[in-house]
Amino acid sequence: MKKLLVIIRREYLGRLRTKGFVISSLLGPIIMIGFAVVPGLLISMKTGGATKVAIVDLTGKMYEGVRESILRSRADEGLDGERGEQPSSVAATPGREAQLRRQASALLGSHYEVEQAATGGRSLEEIKSELNARVRKGELSVYLVLPEKILAEGRAEYYGRNLSDPVTTLQLRRSLNRAVFEQRLREANIDQVRVRELSKEIELETTKVSEGGLERDSGGGFGLAMFVGLFIYMAILMYGQVILSSVVEEKTTRVSEVLFSSVKPFHLMLGKLLGVSLVAITQYLIWAVAFAAFTLYGVGMLAASGMNVPLPRLPLSFAVYALVFFVVGFLMYATIYMLVAAMVTTEKEAGQMAMPVIFLSVISIYLAFPVIRSPNSSFAFWVSIAPFFSPITMLVRILTETPPFWQIALSLGVGLASIVFFVWVAARIYRVGMLMYGKSASLPEVVRWFRQT
């Protein structure tokens, strides 16, 4: 027992003091939060100044309406056209109007400069030729051609040098649709304001009905469920590679031969497994504290700047479940990684042999999608009990619609039993595999080792 504790202490403190652990502990939360926030900021960023738009109005009556529609930035007519397409977490609360305006402004990004292309009795081809030349020179960003029958046929033409800008394309398309719609109302002598009031879509306030009563949904549950799954997957993948490298290094340098002379192979394997697992749990807790700080302070700062980041309300029990399932999942996969490392002789071979293990964890991410939609189905029950998938799928079930406690206990029990089984199998193969050099073990050889030990 004393030697086992020495091995655990060596593995834990040795890896805890490395630069890699310190850097990943500090940068990990920053990078993951950045992946969640930065793309939304970057896609709405316009770094090249104003978008210059020219309008070729062949109808003789649409230019002013289209220009006003493009320049108008209304919170209730953002990229989604109307408020009805805003996330369900948007509610009509005091001060919400100002926040919606800030969000719409951030989403719409840059401002526009709109001009009317002079026709001067020229043909459409001559006008296009001139505007094409201006686009190539950078004097224009895009130009729109409004045909004479645009109100009846609903067709227009869009020309631009960059057609990969989704924000500008979507904004101009919807601005044009709004202008055409209002012009049709105007010609039909229909009050536009009244139509807008009557066609205003409703806000859907969602409330969760659970055993504890009614709970107002703040949104973000789907994103958090997937984030938790990806977090567990990344931790398993990262520290699984640590175990692979560590075992293969001891094997190739023949350090294991020296270690086996003073400690039992089972104690060495278990000490390494528990030591690395403690390092993973330590980093897990550091990241959890960082995310909690972001939730308390960072989300408020983003909301003040105009970005709405909905966060679901989570009970304290979920944090406990998350830690427990993380430990169970990591120990199970880490044991398999250790078993794989004992069967190979180089890190390259280890990476190839570990691919099926990686695929198992990837499959659990994909299985989380149908589980989120139907957390109480038979499919969700079985995949949340299966030991390879339960660390992610059961957490997703707990987060979306908490199952009965006996199902959670059964999932943990199956996971713990699987860990004991894999440790038992790995212990029987570990000693022989660690003393083998020159070539990777085949499956019949592994079976023979298991029977002989």
WOLIN-V959463 format. One record per run of one state. SS is the DSSP state (~ for helix, > for strand, _ for the rest). FROM is the first residue (numbers start at 1). TO is the last residue. If there is no record, write none. Layout:
# WOLIN-V959463
ss: (SS | SS)
from: (FROM | FROM)
to: (TO | TO)
This chain:
# WOLIN-V959463
ss: (_ | ~ | _ | ~ | _ | > | _ | ~ | _ | ~ | _ | ~ | _ | ~ | _ | > | _ | ~ | _ | > | _ | ~ | _ | > | _ | ~ | _ | ~ | _ | > | _ | > | _ | ~ | _ | ~ | _ | ~ | _ | ~ | _ | ~ | _ | ~ | _ | ~ | _ | ~ | _ | ~ | _ | ~ | _)
from: (1 | 2 | 17 | 19 | 44 | 51 | 58 | 63 | 72 | 75 | 78 | 83 | 86 | 96 | 109 | 112 | 117 | 124 | 138 | 142 | 147 | 150 | 154 | 156 | 161 | 166 | 188 | 192 | 199 | 207 | 211 | 213 | 217 | 221 | 253 | 255 | 261 | 265 | 305 | 316 | 344 | 347 | 354 | 355 | 374 | 378 | 386 | 387 | 401 | 405 | 435 | 443 | 453)
to: (1 | 16 | 18 | 43 | 50 | 57 | 62 | 71 | 74 | 77 | 82 | 85 | 95 | 108 | 111 | 116 | 123 | 137 | 141 | 146 | 149 | 153 | 155 | 160 | 165 | 187 | 191 | 198 | 206 | 210 | 212 | 216 | 220 | 252 | 254 | 260 | 264 | 304 | 315 | 343 | 346 | 353 | 354 | 373 | 377 | 385 | 386 | 400 | 404 | 434 | 442 | 452 | 453)
